Amino acid sequence: MAANSRNISVLPENGGRNASDIQASNRQLILRLIRQNAVISRTELTERSGLKPATITLIANEYLKKQVIEDCGLISGNNGRRVKGVRMTENVYCTISIRITHSYYAIGLYALDTGCITVEKTSFSLQSDFRRILDDIADSLQQHILMAKQMRILGVSVGVSGPFDLCNDRFYYTGDPSQSKIDLNDFFSHLVPYPVYLGKSSDHAAYWLYGGELTRDMQQQTMLVAPLSGTLDVSIMSNGRLFHNTYSGPSFVDYLYVRDLHGKPFLASSLLSMDGIIGHAQELFETYPDSSLCTLSQIRHRDLIRAYTEFDPLARHLYEEVANALAQALLVLITILAPQYILIGDELPPTEEFIDLVKQKILLYAEPAVLDNVCITLMGIERTTRTDISLRGGCAYVIDHELYRVEA
């Protein structure tokens, strides 16, 4: 089966040309609402979907038979009365999610509620043969297929960030100029007999965020999701649609120049990446010899964030430079796209103080009015490998595009 690279549509399309399209759209919508709400009544499904009660009953009964959903007894309704609820089943269906960055890959099994069943993270060096790394990922993928046991695997999502190029909706590894480029779509399509969805890690993260409480008030606005992990990625959502693989690649800062605190231009990706931040921290050791970071044999990004929150002078200076570079990158996006919301986070200091610092830096390069119509805020999610929103978002995307198709 060829790897899928379809555009992600967060909300079902309403422009179906025939009855079959409309029925499929209705089923996708109902299953998405059940997934996003964990437990929900049929009455609330009617209210939130706009579909008739008879249609809800028909769809619910169909998926009860297929063991996609199950009755969960009485729950509290909107008016305080006890009503019957439904939820996704456990241990019947699952998905596999993979995330590949510049320094590690993670792969896990996920349930229909996007909860993690099992996950493992493996670090690697891009100085190694990337084909060997892909072989390791393939072995891990087969192990997770075995771990699924009797559960039915709906599909596999692969989210990428780092040294990958995007051309005609296909991802290529181009990190080693001595080797021919590696087509990731082609590689994964031959590994498994399931649908495979490849996309940017930030797109998968945005897809998961869309259904949460954090973005409930943003769903009819233009929202940018800008996580900084291996590098700074960006995803664009507007009026319920996620623009898939925007900027023709996993990282839009690869060719963007910004100015440092002294006005000297430099490539944004040299600082707006985890390797860049850690490398610059090490460069500052001589300037800040009393920093607690100088005593560590190996620096991790969590060490830097902890030091920042503890007012370590090296970390404070470091993240002022990061905020300065990030501000200029965000200003480009604000100028071009005029978003109402920008969500930043992942491996950045999770504090309002850091957000305020980014805003202050933006005002060094633009008039105050530039911030009048945009809200810059934190994702507000503490990330671990088990709760990685890119992995969970890839899971959600597979569920929303494959679950409604299952046969009994």
C-alpha positions in Angstrom: 0.0 0.0 0.0 1.4 3.4 -0.9 2.0 5.8 1.9 -0.7 8.4 2.2 0.1 12.1 2.1 -3.4 13.5 2.0 -4.1 17.0 3.2 -5.3 17.1 6.8 -8.8 18.4 7.2 -9.6 18.9 10.9 -13.3 19.2 10.3 -15.2 17.0 7.9 -15.9 18.4 4.5 -19.6 19.4 3.9 -19.3 19.5 0.2 -19.9 15.8 -0.5 -21.2 15.3 -4.0 -23.4 12.3 -3.2 -25.1 10.5 -0.4 -22.2 8.2 0.2 -19.9 11.2 0.8 -22.3 12.8 3.2 -22.7 9.5 5.1 -19.0 9.1 5.4 -18.6 12.8 6.6 -21.3 12.2 9.2 -19.6 9.1 10.5 -16.3 10.8 10.8 -17.8 13.7 12.7 -19.6 11.5 15.2 -16.6 9.4 15.9 -14.4 12.4 16.2 -16.7 14.0 18.8 -16.7 10.7 20.8 -12.9 10.6 20.7 -12.5 14.2 21.7 -14.9 14.0 24.6 -14.0 10.7 26.1 -17.6 10.2 27.3 -20.6 11.8 25.6 -24.3 11.3 25.5 -26.3 10.8 22.3 -28.2 14.0 23.1 -25.0 16.0 23.2 -23.9 14.3 19.9 -27.1 15.6 18.3 -26.5 19.1 19.6 -22.9 19.4 18.7 -23.1 17.7 15.3 -26.3 19.3 14.1 -27.5 15.9 12.9 -31.0 14.5 13.6 -31.4 12.1 16.6 -32.4 9.3 14.2 -29.1 9.7 12.3 -27.1 9.6 15.6 -29.0 6.4 16.7 -28.3 4.8 13.3 -24.5 5.6 13.4 -24.1 4.7 17.1 -25.8 1.4 16.6 -23.6 0.6 13.6 -20.4 1.2 15.6 -21.7 -0.5 18.7 -22.0 -3.6 16.5 -18.5 -3.1 15.2 -17.1 -2.7 18.7 -15.8 0.7 17.9 -17.8 2.3 20.7 -19.5 1.0 23.8 -22.2 2.1 26.2 -20.8 3.3 29.5 -24.0 3.6 31.6 -25.5 6.8 32.9 -23.6 10.1 32.8 -24.5 13.7 33.8 -26.2 15.5 31.0 -26.1 19.2 30.2 -29.3 19.8 32.1 -28.2 17.8 35.2 -30.3 14.8 34.3 -28.7 11.4 34.1 -28.5 10.2 30.5 -26.9 7.2 28.7 -23.3 7.8 27.5 -21.0 6.2 24.9 -17.2 6.1 24.6 -14.5 4.5 22.5 -13.8 0.8 23.2 -10.6 -0.3 24.8 -8.3 -3.1 23.5 -10.1 -3.7 20.2 -8.4 -1.1 17.9 -5.2 0.8 18.1 -2.7 2.8 16.0 1.0 3.1 15.7 2.7 6.5 15.9 6.3 7.3 14.9 8.2 10.5 15.4 11.6 11.1 13.7 13.7 14.1 14.7 17.3 15.0 14.1 18.5 13.2 17.2 15.9 10.5 18.2 13.0 8.5 17.0 10.0 7.5 19.2 7.4 4.8 18.3 4.4 3.7 20.3 1.0 2.0 20.3 -2.0 4.2 21.0 -5.6 3.5 21.9 -8.7 5.1 20.4 -8.7 7.8 23.1 -5.1 8.6 22.0 -3.8 7.3 25.3 -0.4 5.6 25.1 -0.4 1.9 25.5 3.4 1.5 25.1 6.2 3.7 23.7 9.9 3.7 23.3 12.4 6.5 22.5 15.8 5.8 20.9 18.5 8.4 20.4 20.8 8.4 17.4 23.5 10.5 15.7 23.0 11.7 12.2 26.7 11.1 11.7 25.6 7.4 11.5 24.3 5.8 8.3 20.7 7.0 8.2 19.7 3.8 6.3 20.8 1.8 9.3 18.7 4.1 11.5 15.7 3.4 9.3 16.4 -0.4 9.6 16.3 0.0 13.4 13.0 1.9 13.1 11.6 -0.9 10.9 12.6 -3.5 13.5 11.0 -1.5 16.3 7.8 -1.1 14.1 7.6 -4.9 13.7 8.0 -5.4 17.4 5.1 -2.9 18.1 2.9 -4.8 15.6 3.5 -7.9 17.7 2.8 -6.0 20.9 -0.7 -5.2 19.5 -1.6 -8.9 19.8 -5.3 -9.2 19.1 -5.9 -5.5 18.7 -6.7 -4.4 15.1 -4.2 -1.8 13.9 -6.0 1.0 12.0 -2.8 2.6 10.5 0.6 4.1 11.1 1.4 7.8 11.4 4.9 9.2 10.9 5.8 12.7 11.9 9.1 14.2 10.9 11.2 17.2 11.8 14.8 17.9 11.1 16.9 17.2 8.0 14.1 16.3 5.6 13.0 18.0 2.4 9.4 17.9 1.1 8.7 17.8 -2.6 5.4 16.9 -4.2 4.0 15.7 -0.9 6.9 13.3 -0.4 9.6 13.5 2.4 13.2 12.9 1.6 16.3 12.6 3.9 19.0 14.8 2.4 21.3 15.1 5.4 24.3 13.2 3.9 25.4 14.8 0.6 27.6 11.7 -0.1 24.5 9.5 -0.3 21.5 9.6 -2.6 18.4 11.0 -1.0 16.1 8.6 0.8 12.3 8.6 0.0 10.6 8.1 3.4 7.2 7.6 1.8 8.6 4.8 -0.3 10.4 3.3 2.7 7.4 3.2 5.0 4.9 2.1 2.4 6.7 -1.2 1.9 7.0 -2.0 5.6 3.4 -2.6 6.7 0.0 -3.7 5.2 -1.7 -0.7 6.9 -2.4 2.9 5.7 0.6 5.1 6.4 0.3 8.8 6.9 3.4 11.0 6.8 3.5 14.6 7.8 5.3 17.2 9.8 5.5 16.6 13.6 4.1 20.1 14.2 1.1 19.3 12.0 0.3 16.2 14.1 0.8 18.3 17.3 -1.6 21.0 15.9 -4.2 18.3 15.0 -4.2 17.0 18.6 -4.3 20.5 20.1 -7.3 21.4 18.0 -9.6 19.1 19.9 -8.6 20.2 23.4 -9.9 22.7 25.8 -6.9 25.0 25.2 -8.0 25.8 21.7 -11.8 25.7 22.2 -12.1 29.4 21.6 -9.7 29.5 18.7 -11.5 27.1 16.3 -12.9 29.8 14.0 -9.7 31.8 14.0 -6.3 31.6 12.4 -3.9 29.8 14.8 -0.2 29.0 14.4 1.3 26.2 16.4 5.1 26.7 16.7 6.9 24.0 18.7 10.6 24.1 19.1 12.1 20.7 19.4 14.9 19.6 17.0 14.2 22.8 15.2 11.4 25.4 15.1 8.4 24.2 13.1 5.2 25.9 12.3 1.7 24.7 11.4 -1.2 26.9 10.3 -4.8 26.3 11.2 -7.6 28.6 10.0 -11.4 28.1 10.5 -11.0 24.5 11.4 -8.6 23.6 8.6 -5.0 22.5 9.0 -2.8 23.5 6.1 -0.7 20.4 5.6 3.1 20.6 5.1 3.1 24.4 4.9 6.4 26.1 3.8 7.3 23.0 1.8 9.2 21.3 4.5 9.5 20.4 8.2 11.3 23.6 9.2 10.7 27.1 7.9 13.7 28.7 9.7 16.4 26.8 7.7 16.9 29.8 5.4 15.7 32.7 7.6 18.3 35.2 8.9 17.7 37.2 12.1 19.9 39.6 14.2 21.5 38.8 17.5 21.4 41.1 20.5 24.3 43.1 19.0 22.7 43.5 15.6 24.8 40.9 13.9 22.9 38.7 11.3 22.9 34.9 11.7 20.9 32.0 10.5 17.9 31.5 12.7 18.2 27.7 12.7 21.6 27.9 14.3 19.9 29.0 17.5 16.3 28.0 17.1 17.1 24.3 17.5 18.0 22.1 20.4 21.5 21.5 19.1 21.9 25.2 18.6 20.7 26.1 22.0 22.9 23.5 23.8 25.9 24.4 21.7 25.5 28.1 22.4 25.1 27.3 26.1 28.5 25.6 26.0 30.0 28.7 24.3 28.9 30.8 27.2 30.8 28.7 29.8 33.8 31.1 29.8 31.6 34.1 30.2 29.6 32.6 33.1 32.1 30.2 34.9 30.0 30.2 38.1 26.9 28.9 36.3 25.5 25.6 37.7 25.4 24.4 34.1 29.3 24.4 34.0 29.4 21.5 36.5 27.3 19.1 34.3 29.2 16.6 32.2 26.4 16.6 29.7 23.7 19.3 29.2 20.1 18.4 28.3 17.4 20.9 27.3 15.6 20.2 30.6 18.7 21.3 32.5 18.7 24.6 30.6 15.0 25.2 31.3 15.4 24.4 35.0 18.4 26.7 35.2 16.4 29.5 33.6 13.6 29.1 36.1 16.2 29.2 38.9 17.6 32.5 37.5 21.0 31.0 36.5 22.8 33.9 34.8 24.0 31.8 31.8 20.5 30.4 31.2 18.9 33.8 31.5 21.3 35.3 28.9 20.9 32.2 26.7 17.1 32.4 26.6 17.1 36.1 26.1 19.0 35.4 22.9 16.5 32.6 22.0 13.6 34.9 22.7 15.2 37.6 20.4 15.6 35.1 17.5 12.1 33.6 18.1 10.5 37.1 18.1 11.9 37.9 14.7 10.8 34.5 13.3 7.3 35.0 14.7 7.2 38.6 13.4 7.7 37.2 9.8 4.7 34.9 10.4 2.5 37.6 11.9 3.3 40.0 9.0 2.5 37.4 6.4 -0.4 35.5 7.9 -2.0 37.9 10.4 -3.0 35.1 12.9 -5.2 35.7 15.9 -3.3 33.1 18.0 0.2 31.7 18.2 0.9 28.7 20.4 4.6 28.2 21.2 6.2 25.6 23.5 7.6 22.1 23.5 11.2 22.6 24.6 11.0 26.2 25.6 10.7 27.7 29.2 7.0 27.1 30.1 6.5 30.4 31.8 4.6 33.6 31.2 7.7 35.5 31.9 9.3 33.9 28.8 6.3 34.8 26.7 6.5 38.4 27.9 10.2 38.4 26.9 9.3 37.3 23.4 6.7 40.0 23.1 9.2 42.6 24.3 11.7 41.5 21.7 9.0 41.7 19.0 8.5 45.4 19.9 12.2 46.0 19.2 11.5 45.3 15.5 7.9 46.5 15.0 5.3 49.0 16.1 3.3 48.1 19.2 0.1 47.8 17.1 1.5 44.6 15.6 0.5 42.8 18.9 -3.0 44.3 19.0 -4.7 41.5 17.1 -2.6 38.5 18.0 -2.4 36.5 21.2 0.9 34.7 21.8 0.6 32.0 24.4 2.0 28.7 25.7 0.8 25.3 24.7 0.6 24.6 28.4 1.4 20.9 28.1 4.3 19.3 29.9 5.8 16.9 27.3 7.0 13.4 28.0 7.5 10.7 25.5 4.2 9.1 26.7 2.3 12.3 26.3 4.0 13.7 23.2 1.3 15.6 21.4 2.9 14.9 18.0 2.6 11.2 18.6 -0.9 11.5 20.0 -1.9 13.8 17.1 -0.7 11.3 14.6 -2.8 8.7 16.3 -5.8 11.0 16.3 -5.4 11.7 12.6 -5.2 8.0 11.7 -8.3 7.3 13.9 -10.3 10.1 12.3 -9.5 9.0 8.7 -9.6 5.2 9.1 -12.0 4.3 11.9 -15.2 5.2 10.2 -14.2 2.7 7.4 -13.9 -0.4 9.5 -16.0 -3.4 8.8 -17.6 -5.7 11.4 
